[in-house]
Amino acid sequence: MVAATTPAARRWAEALEAWAIPGEILAAAPESPWSFPQALFARAAARALASPPSPSRRRAVQALADGGEVLDVGVGGGAASLPLAPPAARLVGVDRSRAMLDGFARAAEAQGVSHEEVEGDWPDVAPEVGPADVVVCHHVAYNVADLVPFVAALTAHARHRVVLELTAQHPQTSSNPLWLELHGVARPTSPTADDAVAVLEEMGLTVGVEGFERPVGDGEEDLADLVPFVRRQLCLGHERDAEIESLLRRHGRAALRHAVTLWWDTP
Ligand SMILES: C[S@@+](CC[C@H](N)C(=O)[O-])C[C@H]1O[C@@H](n2cnc3c(N)ncnc32)[C@H](O)[C@@H]1O
């Protein structure tokens, strides 16, 4: 249900509602379509650590002094925050998934950086979390229908800056050709990062915007995790894996590659 009341926020929520999986397909799903695979996001974190600094990393580092503290909302494997230490000396990860938090904790431990994990849904758990110099939130926004309170809580926790990264288009856009071919269902193409910017500006935030191409895991190891992930999202069973793999190879994942860094400073 759409709770948002201002025009851009309502457009965002309505556009996300259109991504609801058709009832009869969802009813026949052998597994939940909504879980994120931990291994895939642990590798995203390792890739972020090994890659040259992205615009999101540069914008975050600009607002961090040596020994600073970072809050990472929807931390996954830690791709947004692990590359910020140093200069950051302490990372706090929030995620609704215990498996993701455990993976993040292991990676932070291996990197020798002080860390804390908070399990739960943002912004529900926000009152349990202290402020940080920089708040980062990568690849979570398209999961959030009610974007205004989510962003307001990010902003309220940042002493200096919020950096929000998202793909230019909804990340599941790359599976649209698979939905058409395997279910005969045309999926939406909005909202986009521009629609997110409209919501933030409607909130009165002055937002910096920088688009870039990010490295996306497309090796055989990633494909091995991606096939079951996409199969679950498509509400299909194991017997369709070969078909899904060949469609993934044919259509690629361009929608995941085009990313946008949004940032704003707090008073
Ligand atoms: C696509 S992953 C991105 C992970 C990581 N930030 C990255 O860029 O690789 C999204 C993560 O956000 C978490 N998540 C989604 N919505 C959330 C919410 N409202 N509160 C807390 N965690 C959330 C998921 O469990 C998942 O770990």
PDBQT file of the ligand as one rigid body, heavy atoms in Angstrom, charges set to zero:
ROOT
HETATM    1  C1  LIG A 301      21.317  -5.676  -2.843  1.00  0.00    +0.000 C 
HETATM    2  S1  LIG A 301      21.980  -5.918  -1.244  1.00  0.00    +0.000 S 
HETATM    3  C2  LIG A 301      23.269  -4.674  -1.205  1.00  0.00    +0.000 C 
HETATM    4  C3  LIG A 301      24.338  -4.982  -0.183  1.00  0.00    +0.000 C 
HETATM    5  C4  LIG A 301      25.507  -3.997  -0.138  1.00  0.00    +0.000 C 
HETATM    6  N1  LIG A 301      25.086  -2.694   0.358  1.00  0.00    +0.000 N 
HETATM    7  C5  LIG A 301      26.183  -3.874  -1.474  1.00  0.00    +0.000 C 
HETATM    8  O1  LIG A 301      26.151  -2.783  -2.077  1.00  0.00    +0.000 OA
HETATM    9  O2  LIG A 301      26.738  -4.876  -1.957  1.00  0.00    +0.000 OA
HETATM   10  C6  LIG A 301      20.739  -5.229  -0.206  1.00  0.00    +0.000 C 
HETATM   11  C7  LIG A 301      20.943  -5.531   1.260  1.00  0.00    +0.000 C 
HETATM   12  O3  LIG A 301      20.087  -4.689   2.017  1.00  0.00    +0.000 OA
HETATM   13  C8  LIG A 301      19.375  -5.459   2.969  1.00  0.00    +0.000 C 
HETATM   14  N2  LIG A 301      18.110  -4.717   3.166  1.00  0.00    +0.000 N 
HETATM   15  C9  LIG A 301      17.172  -4.436   2.238  1.00  0.00    +0.000 A 
HETATM   16  N3  LIG A 301      16.221  -3.634   2.758  1.00  0.00    +0.000 NA
HETATM   17  C10 LIG A 301      16.572  -3.399   4.066  1.00  0.00    +0.000 A 
HETATM   18  C11 LIG A 301      16.007  -2.623   5.124  1.00  0.00    +0.000 A 
HETATM   19  N4  LIG A 301      14.880  -1.906   4.961  1.00  0.00    +0.000 N 
HETATM   20  N5  LIG A 301      16.631  -2.628   6.322  1.00  0.00    +0.000 NA
HETATM   21  C12 LIG A 301      17.773  -3.350   6.508  1.00  0.00    +0.000 A 
HETATM   22  N6  LIG A 301      18.359  -4.084   5.539  1.00  0.00    +0.000 NA
HETATM   23  C13 LIG A 301      17.774  -4.101   4.320  1.00  0.00    +0.000 A 
HETATM   24  C14 LIG A 301      19.278  -6.852   2.382  1.00  0.00    +0.000 C 
HETATM   25  O4  LIG A 301      19.140  -7.855   3.362  1.00  0.00    +0.000 OA
HETATM   26  C15 LIG A 301      20.612  -6.963   1.643  1.00  0.00    +0.000 C 
HETATM   27  O5  LIG A 301      21.633  -7.470   2.473  1.00  0.00    +0.000 OA
ENDROOT
TORSDOF 0
